[in-house]
Amino acid sequence: MGISVQPTGAACGAFVTGVDLTQEISADLAGEIRSHWLEHKVLAFPDQALSDADLERFTLCFGEFGEDPFFGHIDGHENIAAIQRNADETTPIFAEFFHSDWSFLEVPPAGTCLFGITIPPVGGNTLFSDQVKAYERLPSELRERADSLTALHSAELGYAPHGAYGDDDQKSGRSMNIIPSERALETQEHPFVRTHHETGERALYSSPAYIKAFAGLKKEESDALLVEFYEWQSRDELVYSHKWAKNMLVMWDNRSVLHAATGGYDGHDRLLHRTTIADTRF
Protein backbone atom coordinates (compact mmCIF):
# COMPACT_ATOMS: atom_id res chain seq x y z
CA MET A 1 0.00 0.00 0.00
CA GLY A 2 1.43 3.36 -1.05
CA ILE A 3 1.11 6.72 0.56
CA SER A 4 -2.22 8.54 0.62
CA VAL A 5 -2.45 12.32 0.20
CA GLN A 6 -5.64 14.11 1.28
CA PRO A 7 -5.83 17.88 0.58
CA THR A 8 -7.12 20.02 3.42
CA GLY A 9 -9.71 21.73 1.24
CA ALA A 10 -8.19 25.11 2.14
CA ALA A 11 -5.91 27.21 -0.06
CA CYS A 12 -2.94 24.96 0.69
CA GLY A 13 -1.96 21.90 2.68
CA ALA A 14 -2.50 18.13 2.64
CA PHE A 15 -2.37 15.20 5.07
CA VAL A 16 -0.08 12.29 4.22
CA THR A 17 -0.65 8.77 5.56
CA GLY A 18 0.55 5.29 4.63
CA VAL A 19 4.22 5.96 5.37
CA ASP A 20 6.34 5.23 8.46
CA LEU A 21 8.87 8.03 8.89
CA THR A 22 10.69 6.16 11.66
CA GLN A 23 12.10 3.93 8.91
CA GLU A 24 14.66 4.69 6.22
CA ILE A 25 13.17 6.67 3.35
CA SER A 26 14.16 5.55 -0.12
CA ALA A 27 15.15 8.03 -2.80
CA ASP A 28 11.99 7.17 -4.73
CA LEU A 29 9.76 7.81 -1.70
CA ALA A 30 11.57 11.06 -0.91
CA GLY A 31 11.00 12.15 -4.50
CA GLU A 32 7.29 11.33 -4.25
CA ILE A 33 6.97 13.28 -0.99
CA ARG A 34 8.84 16.23 -2.52
CA SER A 35 6.42 16.27 -5.45
CA HIS A 36 3.42 16.45 -3.10
CA TRP A 37 5.20 19.05 -0.96
CA LEU A 38 5.81 21.32 -3.94
CA GLU A 39 2.19 20.91 -5.07
CA HIS A 40 0.46 21.41 -1.71
CA LYS A 41 3.12 23.61 -0.04
CA VAL A 42 2.31 22.23 3.42
CA LEU A 43 2.29 18.51 4.30
CA ALA A 44 1.14 17.05 7.64
CA PHE A 45 2.11 13.52 8.65
CA PRO A 46 -0.02 12.35 11.63
CA ASP A 47 0.86 9.51 14.00
CA GLN A 48 4.63 9.53 13.51
CA ALA A 49 6.42 8.68 16.78
CA LEU A 50 9.71 10.24 15.70
CA SER A 51 12.91 10.40 17.69
CA ASP A 52 15.16 13.40 17.21
CA ALA A 53 17.38 11.24 15.02
CA ASP A 54 14.34 10.33 12.88
CA LEU A 55 13.51 14.01 12.47
CA GLU A 56 17.07 14.75 11.37
CA ARG A 57 17.09 11.83 8.92
CA PHE A 58 13.77 12.93 7.40
CA THR A 59 15.02 16.50 6.99
CA LEU A 60 18.17 15.37 5.19
CA CYS A 61 16.05 13.56 2.58
CA PHE A 62 15.12 17.00 1.19
CA GLY A 63 18.35 18.97 1.50
CA GLU A 64 21.11 19.93 3.89
CA PHE A 65 20.27 21.41 7.28
CA GLY A 66 19.50 25.11 7.11
CA GLU A 67 20.95 27.72 9.43
CA ASP A 68 19.06 28.95 12.51
CA PRO A 69 20.92 32.18 13.30
CA PHE A 70 19.04 33.25 16.45
CA PHE A 71 17.92 29.95 18.03
CA GLY A 72 19.71 27.80 20.51
CA HIS A 73 19.45 24.07 19.93
CA ILE A 74 18.63 21.02 21.99
CA ASP A 75 21.37 19.01 23.67
CA GLY A 76 23.10 16.60 21.32
CA HIS A 77 21.34 17.85 18.18
CA GLU A 78 22.78 21.08 16.86
CA ASN A 79 20.26 21.27 14.02
CA ILE A 80 17.10 20.93 16.12
CA ALA A 81 15.54 23.90 17.91
CA ALA A 82 12.83 23.63 20.58
CA ILE A 83 9.75 25.74 19.89
CA GLN A 84 8.61 25.89 23.47
CA ARG A 85 6.21 27.68 25.80
CA ASN A 86 5.66 26.71 29.41
CA ALA A 87 2.25 26.61 31.05
CA ASP A 88 3.01 29.49 33.41
CA GLU A 89 4.61 31.72 30.77
CA THR A 90 3.23 35.22 30.26
CA THR A 91 5.48 36.46 27.42
CA PRO A 92 3.89 37.37 24.07
CA ILE A 93 3.23 34.40 21.77
CA PHE A 94 6.28 33.77 19.59
CA ALA A 95 5.98 34.51 15.84
CA GLU A 96 2.33 35.61 15.63
CA PHE A 97 2.95 37.71 12.48
CA PHE A 98 2.94 36.08 9.04
CA HIS A 99 6.49 35.55 7.77
CA SER A 100 8.80 33.27 5.79
CA ASP A 101 11.56 31.76 7.94
CA TRP A 102 14.85 33.65 7.91
CA SER A 103 14.10 35.58 4.70
CA PHE A 104 16.87 38.01 5.67
CA LEU A 105 19.56 35.43 4.77
CA GLU A 106 21.31 35.51 1.40
CA VAL A 107 19.88 32.05 0.68
CA PRO A 108 16.90 31.50 3.02
CA PRO A 109 15.80 27.95 3.88
CA ALA A 110 13.68 26.10 1.36
CA GLY A 111 11.55 24.49 4.02
CA THR A 112 10.84 23.99 7.69
CA CYS A 113 9.95 20.77 9.55
CA LEU A 114 8.08 20.97 12.86
CA PHE A 115 7.26 17.95 15.04
CA GLY A 116 4.63 18.00 17.78
CA ILE A 117 5.76 16.60 21.15
CA THR A 118 3.63 18.28 23.82
CA ILE A 119 0.43 19.66 22.31
CA PRO A 120 -2.15 21.60 24.35
CA PRO A 121 -5.78 20.43 24.20
CA VAL A 122 -6.87 23.86 22.92
CA GLY A 123 -5.38 26.61 20.76
CA GLY A 124 -1.95 26.78 19.19
CA ASN A 125 -2.95 26.38 15.54
CA THR A 126 -0.37 27.37 12.92
CA LEU A 127 -1.68 29.50 10.06
CA PHE A 128 -0.33 29.07 6.52
CA SER A 129 -1.02 31.58 3.75
CA ASP A 130 -0.56 30.62 0.09
CA GLN A 131 1.55 33.33 -1.52
CA VAL A 132 1.29 31.97 -5.05
CA LYS A 133 -2.46 32.53 -4.87
CA ALA A 134 -1.86 35.87 -3.14
CA TYR A 135 0.22 37.02 -6.11
CA GLU A 136 -2.19 35.67 -8.70
CA ARG A 137 -5.19 37.38 -7.08
CA LEU A 138 -3.67 40.83 -6.79
CA PRO A 139 -5.36 43.52 -8.89
CA SER A 140 -3.34 43.87 -12.12
CA GLU A 141 -2.00 47.32 -11.23
CA LEU A 142 -0.84 46.19 -7.79
CA ARG A 143 0.66 43.00 -9.25
CA GLU A 144 2.69 45.07 -11.72
CA ARG A 145 3.86 47.21 -8.81
CA ALA A 146 4.88 44.10 -6.87
CA ASP A 147 6.88 42.83 -9.85
CA SER A 148 8.99 45.98 -9.79
CA LEU A 149 9.85 45.96 -6.09
CA THR A 150 13.02 44.93 -4.32
CA ALA A 151 12.66 44.41 -0.58
CA LEU A 152 15.25 45.09 2.10
CA HIS A 153 15.08 42.21 4.61
CA SER A 154 16.38 42.34 8.17
CA ALA A 155 15.91 40.53 11.50
CA GLU A 156 16.23 43.79 13.44
CA LEU A 157 12.61 44.05 14.61
CA GLY A 158 12.76 40.60 16.14
CA TYR A 159 16.27 39.57 17.06
CA ALA A 160 18.38 42.68 17.55
CA PRO A 161 19.23 43.41 21.20
CA HIS A 162 16.49 46.08 21.16
CA GLY A 163 14.04 43.90 19.18
CA ALA A 164 10.89 42.07 20.22
CA TYR A 165 12.92 39.02 21.30
CA GLY A 166 15.92 41.04 22.44
CA ASP A 167 17.46 41.84 25.80
CA ASP A 168 14.23 42.90 27.54
CA ASP A 169 12.42 39.79 26.36
CA GLN A 170 15.23 37.59 27.66
CA LYS A 171 14.54 38.93 31.16
CA SER A 172 10.80 38.23 30.96
CA GLY A 173 10.86 34.49 31.57
CA ARG A 174 10.54 33.18 28.01
CA SER A 175 11.24 29.45 28.00
CA MET A 176 12.31 29.26 24.35
CA ASN A 177 16.05 29.59 23.76
CA ILE A 178 16.31 32.69 21.57
CA ILE A 179 19.73 34.29 21.08
CA PRO A 180 19.48 37.97 20.02
CA SER A 181 22.57 39.61 18.55
CA GLU A 182 23.89 42.55 16.57
CA ARG A 183 23.90 40.29 13.51
CA ALA A 184 20.19 41.03 13.26
CA LEU A 185 21.06 44.52 12.01
CA GLU A 186 22.43 43.10 8.75
CA THR A 187 20.29 43.52 5.64
CA GLN A 188 19.71 41.52 2.48
CA GLU A 189 17.89 42.49 -0.72
CA HIS A 190 15.46 40.09 -2.40
CA PRO A 191 12.84 40.59 -5.13
CA PHE A 192 9.40 41.02 -3.55
CA VAL A 193 8.00 38.62 -6.14
CA ARG A 194 9.95 35.40 -5.94
CA THR A 195 10.10 32.82 -8.72
CA HIS A 196 10.25 29.36 -7.17
CA HIS A 197 13.25 27.69 -8.79
CA GLU A 198 11.68 24.19 -8.56
CA THR A 199 8.12 24.94 -9.72
CA GLY A 200 8.49 28.16 -11.70
CA GLU A 201 5.55 29.65 -9.76
CA ARG A 202 5.66 33.29 -8.73
CA ALA A 203 4.81 34.28 -5.16
CA LEU A 204 4.85 37.31 -2.88
CA TYR A 205 7.88 36.85 -0.67
CA SER A 206 7.88 37.67 3.04
CA SER A 207 6.13 40.41 5.00
CA PRO A 208 6.69 43.38 7.35
CA ALA A 209 7.97 40.88 9.93
CA TYR A 210 11.30 40.90 8.05
CA ILE A 211 10.97 43.55 5.34
CA LYS A 212 12.25 46.90 6.58
CA ALA A 213 11.53 48.81 3.38
CA PHE A 214 11.30 48.65 -0.38
CA ALA A 215 14.47 49.83 -2.09
CA GLY A 216 14.33 53.31 -3.57
CA LEU A 217 11.11 54.39 -1.86
CA LYS A 218 10.63 56.95 0.88
CA LYS A 219 9.68 55.49 4.24
CA GLU A 220 6.08 56.72 4.16
CA GLU A 221 5.41 55.20 0.73
CA SER A 222 7.25 52.00 1.61
CA ASP A 223 5.37 51.54 4.89
CA ALA A 224 2.02 52.14 3.21
CA LEU A 225 2.79 49.57 0.51
CA LEU A 226 3.87 46.99 3.08
CA VAL A 227 0.55 47.39 4.88
CA GLU A 228 -1.42 47.20 1.63
CA PHE A 229 0.37 44.05 0.48
CA TYR A 230 0.10 42.42 3.90
CA GLU A 231 -3.67 42.85 3.82
CA TRP A 232 -3.70 40.89 0.55
CA GLN A 233 -1.14 38.33 1.76
CA SER A 234 -3.17 37.41 4.84
CA ARG A 235 -6.70 37.32 3.39
CA ASP A 236 -8.88 34.58 4.89
CA GLU A 237 -9.37 32.74 1.61
CA LEU A 238 -5.59 32.23 1.33
CA VAL A 239 -5.15 30.76 4.82
CA TYR A 240 -5.11 27.19 6.08
CA SER A 241 -5.38 26.91 9.88
CA HIS A 242 -3.54 23.78 10.99
CA LYS A 243 -4.57 21.99 14.18
CA TRP A 244 -1.75 20.10 15.87
CA ALA A 245 -1.70 16.67 17.48
CA LYS A 246 1.00 14.81 19.38
CA ASN A 247 3.42 12.92 17.07
CA MET A 248 2.46 14.98 14.03
CA LEU A 249 5.17 16.18 11.64
CA VAL A 250 4.50 19.18 9.41
CA MET A 251 6.78 20.41 6.63
CA TRP A 252 6.19 23.59 4.66
CA ASP A 253 7.75 25.40 1.73
CA ASN A 254 9.08 28.80 2.81
CA ARG A 255 9.29 29.87 -0.82
CA SER A 256 5.55 29.71 -1.42
CA VAL A 257 3.75 30.14 1.91
CA LEU A 258 3.90 32.43 4.90
CA HIS A 259 3.11 31.09 8.37
CA ALA A 260 2.14 32.49 11.75
CA ALA A 261 1.65 31.10 15.25
CA THR A 262 -1.49 31.53 17.33
CA GLY A 263 -2.10 31.39 21.08
CA GLY A 264 -5.15 30.35 23.05
CA TYR A 265 -3.45 27.71 25.20
CA ASP A 266 -2.52 29.64 28.34
CA GLY A 267 -1.98 27.32 31.27
CA HIS A 268 -0.69 24.48 29.08
CA ASP A 269 2.84 23.43 28.13
CA ARG A 270 3.64 23.32 24.43
CA LEU A 271 6.77 21.82 22.82
CA LEU A 272 7.68 21.14 19.20
CA HIS A 273 11.05 20.32 17.64
CA ARG A 274 12.11 22.18 14.51
CA THR A 275 14.61 21.78 11.70
CA THR A 276 15.10 23.76 8.52
CA ILE A 277 15.89 22.51 5.03
CA ALA A 278 18.57 24.53 3.24
CA ASP A 279 17.97 25.73 -0.30
CA THR A 280 20.49 25.45 -3.11
CA ARG A 281 19.92 29.02 -4.33
CA PHE A 282 17.43 31.86 -4.01
C-alpha positions as CSV (number, residue, x, y, z in Angstrom):
1,M,0.0,0.0,0.0
2,G,1.4,3.4,-1.0
3,I,1.1,6.7,0.6
4,S,-2.2,8.5,0.6
5,V,-2.5,12.3,0.2
6,Q,-5.6,14.1,1.3
7,P,-5.8,17.9,0.6
8,T,-7.1,20.0,3.4
9,G,-9.7,21.7,1.2
10,A,-8.2,25.1,2.1
11,A,-5.9,27.2,-0.1
12,C,-2.9,25.0,0.7
13,G,-2.0,21.9,2.7
14,A,-2.5,18.1,2.6
15,F,-2.4,15.2,5.1
16,V,-0.1,12.3,4.2
17,T,-0.7,8.8,5.6
18,G,0.5,5.3,4.6
19,V,4.2,6.0,5.4
20,D,6.3,5.2,8.5
21,L,8.9,8.0,8.9
22,T,10.7,6.2,11.7
23,Q,12.1,3.9,8.9
24,E,14.7,4.7,6.2
25,I,13.2,6.7,3.3
26,S,14.2,5.6,-0.1
27,A,15.2,8.0,-2.8
28,D,12.0,7.2,-4.7
29,L,9.8,7.8,-1.7
30,A,11.6,11.1,-0.9
31,G,11.0,12.1,-4.5
32,E,7.3,11.3,-4.2
33,I,7.0,13.3,-1.0
34,R,8.8,16.2,-2.5
35,S,6.4,16.3,-5.5
36,H,3.4,16.4,-3.1
37,W,5.2,19.0,-1.0
38,L,5.8,21.3,-3.9
39,E,2.2,20.9,-5.1
40,H,0.5,21.4,-1.7
41,K,3.1,23.6,0.0
42,V,2.3,22.2,3.4
43,L,2.3,18.5,4.3
44,A,1.1,17.1,7.6
45,F,2.1,13.5,8.7
46,P,0.0,12.4,11.6
47,D,0.9,9.5,14.0
48,Q,4.6,9.5,13.5
49,A,6.4,8.7,16.8
50,L,9.7,10.2,15.7
51,S,12.9,10.4,17.7
52,D,15.2,13.4,17.2
53,A,17.4,11.2,15.0
54,D,14.3,10.3,12.9
55,L,13.5,14.0,12.5
56,E,17.1,14.7,11.4
57,R,17.1,11.8,8.9
58,F,13.8,12.9,7.4
59,T,15.0,16.5,7.0
60,L,18.2,15.4,5.2
61,C,16.0,13.6,2.6
62,F,15.1,17.0,1.2
63,G,18.4,19.0,1.5
64,E,21.1,19.9,3.9
65,F,20.3,21.4,7.3
66,G,19.5,25.1,7.1
67,E,21.0,27.7,9.4
68,D,19.1,28.9,12.5
69,P,20.9,32.2,13.3
70,F,19.0,33.2,16.4
71,F,17.9,30.0,18.0
72,G,19.7,27.8,20.5
73,H,19.5,24.1,19.9
74,I,18.6,21.0,22.0
75,D,21.4,19.0,23.7
76,G,23.1,16.6,21.3
77,H,21.3,17.9,18.2
78,E,22.8,21.1,16.9
79,N,20.3,21.3,14.0
80,I,17.1,20.9,16.1
81,A,15.5,23.9,17.9
82,A,12.8,23.6,20.6
83,I,9.8,25.7,19.9
84,Q,8.6,25.9,23.5
85,R,6.2,27.7,25.8
86,N,5.7,26.7,29.4
87,A,2.3,26.6,31.1
88,D,3.0,29.5,33.4
89,E,4.6,31.7,30.8
90,T,3.2,35.2,30.3
91,T,5.5,36.5,27.4
92,P,3.9,37.4,24.1
93,I,3.2,34.4,21.8
94,F,6.3,33.8,19.6
95,A,6.0,34.5,15.8
96,E,2.3,35.6,15.6
97,F,3.0,37.7,12.5
98,F,2.9,36.1,9.0
99,H,6.5,35.6,7.8
100,S,8.8,33.3,5.8
101,D,11.6,31.8,7.9
102,W,14.8,33.7,7.9
103,S,14.1,35.6,4.7
104,F,16.9,38.0,5.7
105,L,19.6,35.4,4.8
106,E,21.3,35.5,1.4
107,V,19.9,32.1,0.7
108,P,16.9,31.5,3.0
109,P,15.8,27.9,3.9
110,A,13.7,26.1,1.4
111,G,11.6,24.5,4.0
112,T,10.8,24.0,7.7
113,C,10.0,20.8,9.6
114,L,8.1,21.0,12.9
115,F,7.3,18.0,15.0
116,G,4.6,18.0,17.8
117,I,5.8,16.6,21.1
118,T,3.6,18.3,23.8
119,I,0.4,19.7,22.3
120,P,-2.2,21.6,24.3
121,P,-5.8,20.4,24.2
122,V,-6.9,23.9,22.9
123,G,-5.4,26.6,20.8
124,G,-2.0,26.8,19.2
125,N,-2.9,26.4,15.5
126,T,-0.4,27.4,12.9
127,L,-1.7,29.5,10.1
128,F,-0.3,29.1,6.5
129,S,-1.0,31.6,3.8
130,D,-0.6,30.6,0.1
131,Q,1.6,33.3,-1.5
132,V,1.3,32.0,-5.0
133,K,-2.5,32.5,-4.9
134,A,-1.9,35.9,-3.1
135,Y,0.2,37.0,-6.1
136,E,-2.2,35.7,-8.7
137,R,-5.2,37.4,-7.1
138,L,-3.7,40.8,-6.8
139,P,-5.4,43.5,-8.9
140,S,-3.3,43.9,-12.1
141,E,-2.0,47.3,-11.2
142,L,-0.8,46.2,-7.8
143,R,0.7,43.0,-9.3
144,E,2.7,45.1,-11.7
145,R,3.9,47.2,-8.8
146,A,4.9,44.1,-6.9
147,D,6.9,42.8,-9.9
148,S,9.0,46.0,-9.8
149,L,9.9,46.0,-6.1
150,T,13.0,44.9,-4.3
151,A,12.7,44.4,-0.6
152,L,15.2,45.1,2.1
153,H,15.1,42.2,4.6
154,S,16.4,42.3,8.2
155,A,15.9,40.5,11.5
156,E,16.2,43.8,13.4
157,L,12.6,44.1,14.6
158,G,12.8,40.6,16.1
159,Y,16.3,39.6,17.1
160,A,18.4,42.7,17.5
161,P,19.2,43.4,21.2
162,H,16.5,46.1,21.2
163,G,14.0,43.9,19.2
164,A,10.9,42.1,20.2
165,Y,12.9,39.0,21.3
166,G,15.9,41.0,22.4
167,D,17.5,41.8,25.8
168,D,14.2,42.9,27.5
169,D,12.4,39.8,26.4
170,Q,15.2,37.6,27.7
171,K,14.5,38.9,31.2
172,S,10.8,38.2,31.0
173,G,10.9,34.5,31.6
174,R,10.5,33.2,28.0
175,S,11.2,29.4,28.0
176,M,12.3,29.3,24.4
177,N,16.1,29.6,23.8
178,I,16.3,32.7,21.6
179,I,19.7,34.3,21.1
180,P,19.5,38.0,20.0
181,S,22.6,39.6,18.5
182,E,23.9,42.6,16.6
183,R,23.9,40.3,13.5
184,A,20.2,41.0,13.3
185,L,21.1,44.5,12.0
186,E,22.4,43.1,8.8
187,T,20.3,43.5,5.6
188,Q,19.7,41.5,2.5
189,E,17.9,42.5,-0.7
190,H,15.5,40.1,-2.4
191,P,12.8,40.6,-5.1
192,F,9.4,41.0,-3.5
193,V,8.0,38.6,-6.1
194,R,9.9,35.4,-5.9
195,T,10.1,32.8,-8.7
196,H,10.3,29.4,-7.2
197,H,13.2,27.7,-8.8
198,E,11.7,24.2,-8.6
199,T,8.1,24.9,-9.7
200,G,8.5,28.2,-11.7
201,E,5.6,29.6,-9.8
202,R,5.7,33.3,-8.7
203,A,4.8,34.3,-5.2
204,L,4.9,37.3,-2.9
205,Y,7.9,36.8,-0.7
206,S,7.9,37.7,3.0
207,S,6.1,40.4,5.0
208,P,6.7,43.4,7.3
209,A,8.0,40.9,9.9
210,Y,11.3,40.9,8.1
211,I,11.0,43.6,5.3
212,K,12.3,46.9,6.6
213,A,11.5,48.8,3.4
214,F,11.3,48.7,-0.4
215,A,14.5,49.8,-2.1
216,G,14.3,53.3,-3.6
217,L,11.1,54.4,-1.9
218,K,10.6,57.0,0.9
219,K,9.7,55.5,4.2
220,E,6.1,56.7,4.2
221,E,5.4,55.2,0.7
222,S,7.3,52.0,1.6
223,D,5.4,51.5,4.9
224,A,2.0,52.1,3.2
225,L,2.8,49.6,0.5
226,L,3.9,47.0,3.1
227,V,0.5,47.4,4.9
228,E,-1.4,47.2,1.6
229,F,0.4,44.1,0.5
230,Y,0.1,42.4,3.9
231,E,-3.7,42.9,3.8
232,W,-3.7,40.9,0.6
233,Q,-1.1,38.3,1.8
234,S,-3.2,37.4,4.8
235,R,-6.7,37.3,3.4
236,D,-8.9,34.6,4.9
237,E,-9.4,32.7,1.6
238,L,-5.6,32.2,1.3
239,V,-5.1,30.8,4.8
240,Y,-5.1,27.2,6.1
241,S,-5.4,26.9,9.9
242,H,-3.5,23.8,11.0
243,K,-4.6,22.0,14.2
244,W,-1.8,20.1,15.9
245,A,-1.7,16.7,17.5
246,K,1.0,14.8,19.4
247,N,3.4,12.9,17.1
248,M,2.5,15.0,14.0
249,L,5.2,16.2,11.6
250,V,4.5,19.2,9.4
251,M,6.8,20.4,6.6
252,W,6.2,23.6,4.7
253,D,7.7,25.4,1.7
254,N,9.1,28.8,2.8
255,R,9.3,29.9,-0.8
256,S,5.6,29.7,-1.4
257,V,3.7,30.1,1.9
258,L,3.9,32.4,4.9
259,H,3.1,31.1,8.4
260,A,2.1,32.5,11.8
261,A,1.7,31.1,15.2
262,T,-1.5,31.5,17.3
263,G,-2.1,31.4,21.1
264,G,-5.2,30.3,23.0
265,Y,-3.5,27.7,25.2
266,D,-2.5,29.6,28.3
267,G,-2.0,27.3,31.3
268,H,-0.7,24.5,29.1
269,D,2.8,23.4,28.1
270,R,3.6,23.3,24.4
271,L,6.8,21.8,22.8
272,L,7.7,21.1,19.2
273,H,11.1,20.3,17.6
274,R,12.1,22.2,14.5
275,T,14.6,21.8,11.7
276,T,15.1,23.8,8.5
277,I,15.9,22.5,5.0
278,A,18.6,24.5,3.2
279,D,18.0,25.7,-0.3
280,T,20.5,25.5,-3.1
281,R,19.9,29.0,-4.3
282,F,17.4,31.9,-4.0
